[in-house]
């Protein structure tokens, strides 16, 4: 049977370890390291925008396979795309997720 959470904040603070952004990011990287969508988000959080081939190269998959993952992220509103020239497109994190840039960059640089 699960034990309910302690309601006394002082007791809770003493029994729960401190969770930092760095610890949380490390946990996500362990859990999601093989998830292409997570790798795409990390890649795009480290640059303003990137082309399909650049993302594919950094994610370690072919650009043809990458397209379906990008489409999913675009449909979910996590990634935005815009035209670059006549035939190419660039991809970037959606504005509402721009805080991820700070989160991922501040933890990878330390």
N, C-alpha and C positions, 0 to 999 in steps of 0.2 A: 504494500500500500504506500502511495506517495505521501510524503510529509508536507503539510502546508508551509508556505513561506512565513518566516518570522515577521510579525507585524511591528515589532520594536525596531526603529531604524538604527539604533546604536548597536544592537545585537547583529542585525543584518550586515552593517558596515564591517564589523569585526570578523564575520565568518566568510564573507565573499571577497575573493581576490580582486585587486584593482584591475580593471580592464582598460587598456590604453588603445588608441587607434592603431598603433603598431602591432599590438597583440592580435587585435581583431583582423587586421589585414593579413597577418601571418596565417591565421586560422583559415581565412577565405582562400588564400593561396594554396594551402594544403588540400582543402576540400574541393576547390574548383580548378586546380591547376591544369587538368586535362579538358576543361570545358572551353571550347573555342570562343564562345560568347564572352566569357570572363576575360580571356586573353585579348580579345578585340577591345573591350572596354578599357583595360589597362593600357594597351597600345595607344588608343585615342586620347587617353587622359594625359599622355606624355607629349602631345603635340597639338597644335591648333587644328590641323586637318591632315588627312592622308589619302592617297590614292589606293585603289584596289590592290595593285601589285605590291605596294609597300606594306600594307597591312598583312597580306598573305605571306610575304617573306618573313615578317616579324612574328606572325602567328604560327609559322611552320606548316602551312597547308597550301594547296594549290589555289590560285585565284578563282578558278572555276568552282571549287567547293566552297570557297569563302562567300560567294554571292548569296547563297541560301541563308547563311548565318547573319549576314548584314541585313538581308530583307526582313528577317525576324526582328532584329533590333530596331530597324526603321519602323516596322509596324507597331512595335510596343512603345515607340516614341523616345527611345534611349539614344538613338543615333539619327542624325540628320544628314542629308546629302544635297549637294548642289553641283551644277555643271561647271566644268573647267574646260574652256575651249569648246570645240564642236562635238567631240566624241567621248571625252573623259568626264568622270565625276569624282568629286572629293567627298570624304566622309568625316564627320566630326561628332563629338558628343553633343546631344541636345542641350540647349541653354539651361533647361531646368535641372540638368545633371552636371553642370559645370563645377560644382563643389567637389566632384570626384577628382578633378585635376589636383586640387590642393591636397586632398586626402591621400591619393596614391603617390604624388610627387614628394610630399613631406615625409612620407614613411620610407620611400626608397632612397632618399638622399641621406638619411641618418645612419 
